[in-house]
Amino acid sequence: MRPQATQEEINMLKQKIERENSVTVNVIHGKECSILGLVGDTTKVDASKIRANEFVENVEKVQQPYKLANRLFHPEDTVVKVKNASIGGDELAVIAGPCSVESEEQIVKIAQDVKRSGAKFLRGGAFKPRTSPYSFQGLRDRGLDLLKIARQETGLPIVTEIMSADMIDRFVEDVDVIQVGARNMQNFELLKQLGKTNKPILLKRGLSATIEELLMSAEYIMSEGNENVILCERGIRTFETYTRNTLDLSAIPAIKRLSHLPVIVDPSHAAGLWWMVEPLAKAAVAVGADGLMIEVHNDPANAKCDGQQSIKPKVFAELMKDISKIPGKTIHREYDTVNM
């Protein structure tokens, strides 16, 4: 729409398009103009008829199958607000904590340590998807209770993974950011149910998923009404076996070009090796990631899950100092502000 288009004119055109073409029109208000995004079967839409409206600046066809996640629909970057924190925008969002919650003492102490170093979110697995049915599966409901205690002690919003749709009500009530793991990225029924909530959803890229498949999964959530989606690059499966996965850093600028959604990087799951977390985290920030998700454990050698890819709180603190020297975003610590 032209910058001078009034809200009344925008609403009238929206209603007319929906009435004549059996499509849904999403209105996105930007700083300089508004965009009407047509979702549905647009094959019979007469673009020239719409273009003839005096308040229409241009009509452009979106070629990609994802619409709501597309930057053409939403030119400005999305910033997802979570309590007093945010993901996207000028500040680097750092999510840190253990792979799995093991005890109250463990999760509270780690939460205090990572907050002191500048983390804005606490991660911790209560329900753990494991390759082997004999591996530690998490403390489940008790794990969620312990995360809530850590949140109460530190004020950090909590991020944890959901495994099935029957847990949505509990997660909506108790969790600040609901994580969808790599194995559930294409669990479309789960995604649709999460789309009916208003909770921020952290969507991890699947083991062998393309960027388009990741964005289509985000589309499933957004098509149900929930636009609070954060994408996460956590490494993809390739022929290389030295690392747990292969971190696709090129996905960050690619997604930034294709989509308005914020994208963070999980270097811990990408490498699977603790000593690689630091350089990969720095590289992720350098190529424009909106945040990091890092596994931190006070005793990695005795961790019940993924100790080999977890760094200690002291190493995390040094990493945060190093990241603050990389030009780009800002880190807000508890007691100071560091420009990056």
C-alpha positions, 0 to 999 in steps of 0.5 A, spaced: 500 500 500 502 507 498 504 510 505 498 515 505 493 509 505 488 510 511 486 504 515 479 505 512 482 504 505 486 498 507 480 495 511 476 496 505 481 493 500 482 487 505 475 485 505 474 486 498 479 481 496 477 476 501 470 477 498 471 476 491 477 471 491 476 466 497 483 468 500 485 470 507 488 477 507 493 478 513 495 486 514 502 487 516 503 494 518 510 497 517 514 504 519 513 506 512 507 502 509 502 497 510 502 490 506 497 485 504 499 478 504 494 474 500 494 466 503 490 461 500 489 459 492 491 465 489 491 462 482 485 466 480 486 473 483 486 478 478 493 482 480 491 488 475 485 489 478 488 490 485 493 494 482 488 499 479 486 501 486 489 508 487 492 506 494 496 500 492 503 501 490 505 494 487 502 487 487 508 482 487 507 474 487 510 470 492 514 464 489 516 461 495 511 456 498 511 459 505 508 466 505 507 468 513 514 467 514 516 470 508 520 477 508 516 479 502 510 479 507 513 482 513 520 486 510 521 488 517 525 483 522 520 480 527 522 481 535 519 476 539 518 479 546 519 474 552 517 477 559 523 483 560 527 479 554 527 479 547 529 475 541 531 479 535 533 486 534 539 489 537 540 485 543 544 478 542 539 473 546 543 468 549 540 461 552 544 457 557 543 451 561 544 444 562 542 439 557 537 436 562 535 438 569 538 433 574 536 436 581 534 443 584 541 444 587 544 443 580 539 447 576 538 453 580 546 454 581 547 453 573 541 459 572 545 463 577 552 462 574 549 463 567 545 469 569 551 473 572 555 472 565 549 475 561 545 469 559 537 472 558 534 465 558 535 458 562 534 452 558 534 445 561 531 439 558 525 436 563 523 431 557 529 428 553 528 425 546 534 420 546 536 415 541 536 409 546 530 407 550 535 405 555 538 412 556 536 417 561 529 420 559 529 426 563 525 428 570 519 429 566 514 433 570 519 434 576 524 437 571 518 442 569 517 444 577 525 444 578 525 449 572 520 453 575 524 454 582 530 456 578 526 461 574 523 464 581 530 464 584 533 468 578 528 471 574 530 468 567 525 465 562 525 458 561 526 454 555 524 447 554 522 442 549 515 439 548 515 432 546 507 431 545 501 435 544 498 432 550 503 436 554 501 443 551 496 445 556 502 444 562 507 447 557 503 453 556 502 454 563 509 453 566 514 455 560 516 461 557 519 459 550 516 452 548 522 448 544 520 444 538 526 439 537 529 437 531 526 430 531 519 434 531 520 439 526 516 436 521 511 433 527 505 437 523 500 435 528 504 438 534 506 444 530 498 446 528 496 445 536 502 450 538 500 455 533 493 455 536 497 458 543 500 465 543 507 462 546 513 463 543 516 457 539 523 455 538 523 451 532 529 447 531 532 445 524 531 437 523 537 433 522 536 433 514 532 438 513 533 444 508 532 451 509 525 451 505 523 445 509 524 449 516 521 455 514 515 451 511 514 448 518 514 455 521 509 456 516 505 451 520 505 454 526 504 461 524 498 459 519 494 457 526 495 464 528 501 464 532 507 468 529 512 468 535 516 463 532 524 463 533 528 459 528 534 455 530 540 452 526 543 446 530 547 443 525 545 438 520 547 430 518 552 430 513 557 424 511 562 427 516 563 423 523 568 427 526 563 432 529 556 430 532 553 434 526 555 439 521 554 446 523 551 450 517 553 457 518 550 459 511 543 458 513 543 464 518 544 469 512 540 465 507 534 465 512 535 472 514 534 474 506 528 469 506 525 470 512 523 476 517 523 471 523 529 471 528 534 465 528 539 463 533 544 458 533 546 452 537 553 450 537 553 445 542 549 440 538 552 442 532 559 440 534 558 435 540 564 437 542 565 442 548 572 445 545 568 447 539 563 450 542 567 457 543 569 458 536 562 456 533 559 461 537 563 466 535 562 465 528 555 464 529 555 471 532 559 474 526 555 472 521 549 475 524 545 470 528 540 473 533 542 469 539 545 463 541 543 456 545 549 453 549 549 447 554 552 449 560 553 444 566 557 445 573 560 437 572 560 435 565 564 429 566 558 426 570 552 429 567 546 424 565 546 427 558 550 430 553 556 432 558 561 431 552 558 438 549 557 442 555 562 447 557 563 449 565 560 456 567 567 459 568 568 457 560 561 460 559 563 467 562 569 467 558 566 466 552 561 471 553 566 476 554 569 474 548 563 475 544 562 482 547 568 484 542 565 482 536 561 488 532 554 487 531 549 486 537 549 488 544 549 484 551 546 486 557 549 483 563 546 484 570 550 489 572 553 493 566 551 493 558 557 491 553 556 494 546 558 489 541 
